[in-house]
């Protein structure tokens, strides 16, 4: 399935999600036009540890936003690339008696074609970190560790 972007709509945007839950068990998340998702507390909070949780959704939102933001920046900058792997590690800690995410380590590995300007690719990754709306909306600091990779060449080629 090929994704065809449409122009961004004027701001402000509004997003509505409904969470449905009972005293025990999973929470069902619904939003108009989207398939429902289920979540549960993570194992660290006494949950089963086998479902997405608010914590993993939050960290996943950072990773997803990074990739989607990079895609838009690369397209606008006419950078050709083949894949981007974005692994995010969110650190949850207690600060001033409040449990919160304190940092997000973003490990981005970008695959590009031979001959691509590596410095330019890194610059676009850095711009992505600075403009990702999710990381810009969170309290926890964000740090990017970026790798730009070129395809392996065959020995003797």
N, C-alpha and C positions, 0 to 999 in steps of 0.2 A: 504494500500500500504506500503510495507516494504522497507525501505531505505537500500541499500547495498553500503557502502562506498568503493571507489576505492582508491588506493594509491595516495598521493598528487603528482602533477606534479612538475617538477623542476621550480624554480623561474628564471626570473620574470614572473608573470602572468599579463595578460592584460584584462581589462573588458571595453566593449564599450556599452554605452547606448545613444540612440538618443531621444531627447525631441522635440515633434512636437506641435506647438501652433499657435494660431491666436491672433489678437489684444485683443480679449475678450474670456472668457470661459476657459475650462479645458486645461490642458497640457497632452498629451499622451506620455508615456514613453515606448520605445521599445528596446529590446535587442534580438539578434539572438537566436532562440530556446526557447524563453520564452513568456508567455502570456503578452499582453500589460497591463500597469497600467495607471490609470488616476490620476491626481493631480490638486489641486487648492490652492490658498493661504488660510491659516488658517483664522478663524474669527478675530484673533488678528491683522491681516494685511488687514482686509477689505474683506476677502474672504467669501465664503458661510459657511465654517466650517463643511461641511458634506462630505469632500473628504480627502484622504491622501494628505499631503502637504510636501514640502521639509523638514520642521521642524519635522513632525511626521515620515517621512522616516528615518531621521537621528537618532532620538531617537529609532525608531524601529530597526534600524541596530545595535545599541548598544545591545538591548535586544536579538535579533536573534543571534548575534555573541557570546554573553555570553553563551546562551544555546548550540549552536553548538560546541563551544570551550570546555564547560564542558563535553559534550557527548564524545568528543575525549579523553579528559584527564581521565575521569572515565573509559572508555574502556581500555585505556593503563594501568591504575592503577588497573584494575579488581575490581572496586567498583560496587556493584549491587545497583540499585536505580530504583524507579518506575516512578517518575515524578519530573519535575522542573518547577516552575512558576517563571518567571523573569519579574518584573515590573520596568520600568525605568522612572524616572522623570528627564527631561532635563530642565535646567534653561537657558533661553535666556535673555541676558542683554546687556547693552551698556558699553564697556570698552574703554577708550581713544577714544571716538567718533566713535567706531566701534561696530556694533551689532554682537554678537557672543554667542555661547553656552559657558557658564562659568563653568558649572558642570553637572554631571550626577549621580544621586543617583540610585543605582542598588539594588533593594529589591529582593533577591533570596530566595525562599522557596523550599527546597529539601525534597522529600519523600523517606525514606529508610526503609528497613525491620528491625524488632526488632533484636537486637544483633549486628547491624552495629556499627562500631567504629565511634562515632560522631566526635571526634577530627580529625580523618583522613578525614571524609567527609567535614568538615569545611576547612581543609588544601587544599583539592582539589578545593573547591569553591574559596578560596583565590588565588590559583595558576591560576584559570580561569580568575579572575579579572586582574591579572598581565600580562597575555599573550593574552588576547582578542585583535586581530589585529585592530578592529575598535576603541576601546577606546584608544589603544596605538597610533592611527593615528590622534586623535582629540586633540585640544588645551585644552578644558574644562577638569577639574579634574574629576576623577571618584571615587566614594565611595561605597563600598559594605556593605549592611546590610543583613546578611545571617541567615536563620533559617533552621535547620535540624529537620524534623518531622518523628515520628514513627507512625504507624497505631494505632488508638484508640482501646483499648481492651474493651471487653464487661464487664459490672459490674459483679463482682463475678466470673469471669473466671480465 
